[in-house]
Amino acid sequence: MPGQPPRGRFPSNTALAVGNKIDYLLIESYNRYTFKKIQVFIAKRFGFEILQAGEHADLNFDAYEAGAKAIPFERLWSGKGSVFTRFELRTTAPLRASDGCA
């Protein structure tokens, strides 16, 4: 839904750096290794190149078979990076002081 960013908390073990003026997409697809559904944020400029949009844009989610080379995707949201300032990211694994991270 263009214009309205998704709300909520998003698990992450990675750093997140975004540009306020960069266009981003929220994509639903399948993980090519686990074959599970995933949702990922990606810069619009590179997103369709990475997803091979020309080849995979019309693939049906319901028809996807694990291990298939062509992986379907769907655009769930698009917007500017400035909306990410409202997100709260949480780690998927606890940080420990002994790791030098806390």
C-alpha positions as CSV (number, residue, x, y, z in Angstrom):
1,M,0.0,0.0,0.0
2,P,1.9,3.0,-1.2
3,G,2.1,5.9,1.2
4,Q,1.4,4.0,4.5
5,P,4.4,2.4,6.1
6,P,4.0,-0.9,7.9
7,R,3.9,-0.7,11.6
8,G,5.4,-2.8,14.3
9,R,8.6,-4.3,15.5
10,F,10.9,-6.0,13.1
11,P,13.5,-8.6,14.2
12,S,17.0,-8.0,13.0
13,N,20.6,-9.0,13.7
14,T,22.0,-6.5,11.2
15,A,22.7,-2.8,11.2
16,L,20.1,-0.7,9.4
17,A,21.3,2.4,7.5
18,V,18.7,4.2,5.4
19,G,18.6,7.4,3.4
20,N,15.6,9.7,4.1
21,K,15.1,10.5,0.4
22,I,15.7,7.0,-0.9
23,D,12.7,5.0,-2.2
24,Y,12.2,1.6,-0.5
25,L,10.0,-1.4,-1.0
26,L,8.6,-4.0,1.3
27,I,8.7,-7.3,-0.6
28,E,7.1,-10.6,0.3
29,S,8.8,-13.6,-1.3
30,Y,10.3,-17.0,-0.4
31,N,13.8,-17.6,1.1
32,R,15.7,-19.5,-1.6
33,Y,17.4,-21.7,1.0
34,T,14.6,-22.5,3.5
35,F,11.7,-22.0,1.1
36,K,9.8,-20.2,3.8
37,K,7.9,-16.9,3.2
38,I,9.8,-13.8,4.1
39,Q,9.3,-10.1,4.0
40,V,12.3,-7.8,3.3
41,F,12.9,-4.1,2.9
42,I,15.0,-3.3,-0.2
43,A,16.0,-0.1,-2.0
44,K,13.6,0.3,-4.9
45,R,16.5,1.2,-7.3
46,F,18.1,-2.2,-6.9
47,G,15.1,-4.3,-5.7
48,F,13.7,-5.2,-9.0
49,E,17.2,-6.0,-10.4
50,I,17.9,-8.3,-7.5
51,L,14.5,-10.0,-7.7
52,Q,14.7,-10.3,-11.5
53,A,11.3,-8.6,-11.7
54,G,11.0,-8.9,-15.4
55,E,11.1,-12.7,-15.2
56,H,9.3,-13.2,-11.9
57,A,6.8,-10.4,-11.5
58,D,3.8,-12.5,-12.7
59,L,4.6,-15.8,-10.8
60,N,1.8,-17.1,-8.5
61,F,2.6,-17.5,-4.8
62,D,0.2,-20.4,-4.5
63,A,1.9,-22.2,-7.4
64,Y,5.4,-21.9,-5.9
65,E,7.2,-25.2,-5.3
66,A,10.2,-25.4,-2.9
67,G,13.4,-25.4,-4.8
68,A,12.0,-23.8,-7.9
69,K,14.6,-21.5,-9.6
70,A,12.0,-18.8,-10.3
71,I,10.8,-17.3,-7.0
72,P,7.6,-15.2,-6.9
73,F,7.4,-11.9,-5.0
74,E,4.8,-9.3,-4.2
75,R,5.3,-5.6,-3.4
76,L,3.5,-4.9,-0.1
77,W,4.6,-1.3,0.4
78,S,6.7,1.5,-1.1
79,G,7.9,4.7,0.5
80,K,10.7,7.0,1.5
81,G,13.4,6.1,4.0
82,S,12.3,8.8,6.3
83,V,9.5,6.5,7.6
84,F,12.1,4.2,9.1
85,T,12.7,6.6,11.9
86,R,9.4,5.4,13.5
87,F,10.5,1.7,13.6
88,E,11.9,-0.1,16.6
89,L,14.3,-2.9,15.7
90,R,15.0,-5.7,18.1
91,T,17.7,-8.3,17.9
92,T,16.8,-11.9,17.4
93,A,19.5,-13.0,19.8
94,P,20.3,-11.3,23.1
95,L,23.4,-9.1,23.3
96,R,26.0,-9.9,26.0
97,A,28.5,-7.6,27.6
98,S,31.1,-10.3,27.2
99,D,30.7,-10.0,23.4
100,G,31.7,-6.4,23.6
101,C,28.3,-5.4,22.1
102,A,26.3,-4.2,25.1
